[in-house]
Amino acid sequence: GVKAKTNQQELEIHGNESTTLEIQSQKQVEPIVVKILSAMKNENKQKMILGVDKQKQLYNIIDIANITETFSEDDIIECMPSKMYGNNLTIDSESFVRKVEDNLPSLSELRTRIVNIKPDNNTYCIEAIILKAPERRNVQTKTGETITLSEMYVEDDTAQIWLKGWRNQARLLDECSIGEIISVTGVTAKPGLEGRTELFLTPYSGIKKKN
């Protein structure tokens, strides 16, 4: 047992011969090693990277200083971010980034069959064929703002699903055509109309044509 008292804004702890003191050191933050799955610029010319680590954990990385400019898809980088909130990382001019050699999961290992996608706001990667060409329309929000929505219908060998993009993400769908096979990275799954699951592009999403 211990007794504690405050003395001139300092906390004193008094123990006896049976008191034990265990010191826990704070875990040191270590650099993160990820493979770049997709990388693109946002409207502010900042690089948005979707990365994956050895545990197949996906990370959203924003580079506000363009220090990853020389890196591209499939590169493996080691970085010490300036900020880290969950799986969201920020790289700035003070961050440490370098290219390394490592064995990390390939994109094919990360893909989820459409039938297994759940509306859980998790991030998914899929490969699918376009059944219905993208349609773009303007949608008015409750606040009166008019925003762009683009959507298309895709399928793999297990199921079909709607793939949608709002605002700047709508542009990713513009160059897609019916019958094309696409690899889509970094989309989130949410409940849509009539209880069906729908996929939504994020600022970190990428679309690559396979045929």
C-alpha positions, -999 to 999 in steps of 0.1 A, spaced: 0 0 0 10 36 -5 1 70 9 0 101 -14 0 138 -4 4 170 -24 32 193 -15 37 226 -33 19 213 -64 40 181 -64 27 147 -57 46 127 -31 40 89 -28 51 72 4 54 34 6 67 8 31 89 -22 29 62 -42 11 56 -16 -16 68 -24 -51 73 1 -79 68 -10 -115 81 14 -141 65 11 -176 83 28 -204 63 43 -232 64 23 -264 86 39 -289 70 48 -322 86 29 -350 87 37 -387 60 20 -408 68 -1 -438 42 -2 -465 38 -11 -502 22 17 -523 -10 3 -539 -21 35 -555 -10 71 -555 -25 103 -570 -28 140 -564 -57 158 -548 -71 192 -558 -44 208 -536 -16 189 -555 -9 168 -524 -1 132 -529 -26 107 -516 -12 72 -511 -30 39 -502 -5 16 -486 -5 -19 -471 18 -34 -444 29 -70 -438 -3 -77 -418 -24 -67 -448 -35 -35 -429 -44 -7 -452 -32 29 -446 -43 62 -460 -12 85 -463 -13 121 -473 20 138 -483 16 176 -477 53 183 -486 57 162 -518 86 143 -504 73 110 -519 73 125 -554 99 100 -567 80 69 -554 53 51 -574 30 21 -572 45 -11 -560 74 7 -543 80 -3 -507 87 26 -484 97 31 -448 83 62 -432 81 80 -399 49 101 -402 45 134 -385 9 125 -375 -9 92 -371 -45 88 -363 -57 52 -366 -48 42 -402 -45 78 -414 -9 91 -417 4 125 -425 38 131 -441 54 165 -440 88 181 -446 100 168 -412 90 132 -419 115 104 -426 108 85 -458 130 61 -478 126 32 -502 134 -2 -488 134 -39 -499 108 -61 -482 83 -88 -490 48 -73 -486 14 -86 -498 5 -82 -534 -27 -65 -545 -41 -99 -556 -38 -111 -520 -58 -81 -508 -88 -84 -531 -122 -93 -516 -149 -111 -535 -180 -89 -539 -202 -115 -522 -180 -112 -491 -182 -74 -488 -201 -61 -458 -215 -26 -453 -190 -20 -424 -172 12 -436 -141 -9 -440 -117 -4 -469 -118 -30 -497 -99 -38 -530 -118 -56 -558 -115 -67 -594 -146 -65 -615 -161 -61 -649 -183 -31 -657 -219 -41 -665 -233 -6 -667 -213 24 -679 -209 53 -655 -237 78 -652 -230 113 -638 -257 135 -623 -259 164 -599 -274 159 -564 -287 186 -541 -279 182 -504 -301 192 -475 -280 223 -472 -288 233 -507 -253 225 -521 -252 208 -555 -226 180 -557 -217 156 -585 -224 118 -582 -211 93 -607 -221 56 -604 -216 24 -623 -226 -13 -619 -199 -39 -617 -196 -76 -610 -171 -104 -604 -177 -141 -605 -196 -140 -571 -220 -110 -571 -228 -75 -585 -225 -42 -568 -228 -4 -574 -196 16 -574 -201 53 -567 -180 84 -565 -189 119 -551 -174 152 -560 -137 148 -572 -139 110 -569 -166 111 -596 -139 119 -622 -123 86 -616 -153 68 -632 -155 91 -662 -129 72 -683 -145 38 -675 -166 19 -702 -189 -10 -702 -172 -44 -706 -139 -32 -691 -122 -52 -663 -109 -29 -636 -89 -32 -604 -102 -9 -578 -83 -1 -546 -93 17 -514 -131 18 -516 -154 18 -486 -186 -3 -482 -217 13 -469 -254 4 -467 -273 19 -497 -308 20 -510 -332 -9 -502 -307 -24 -478 -281 -33 -505 -244 -28 -500 -227 -1 -521 -190 8 -527 -178 44 -525 -146 58 -538 -124 78 -514 -96 104 -519 -72 74 -517 -90 52 -542 -74 41 -575 -88 25 -606 -67 6 -631 -79 -10 -663 -70 -47 -668 -80 -50 -705 
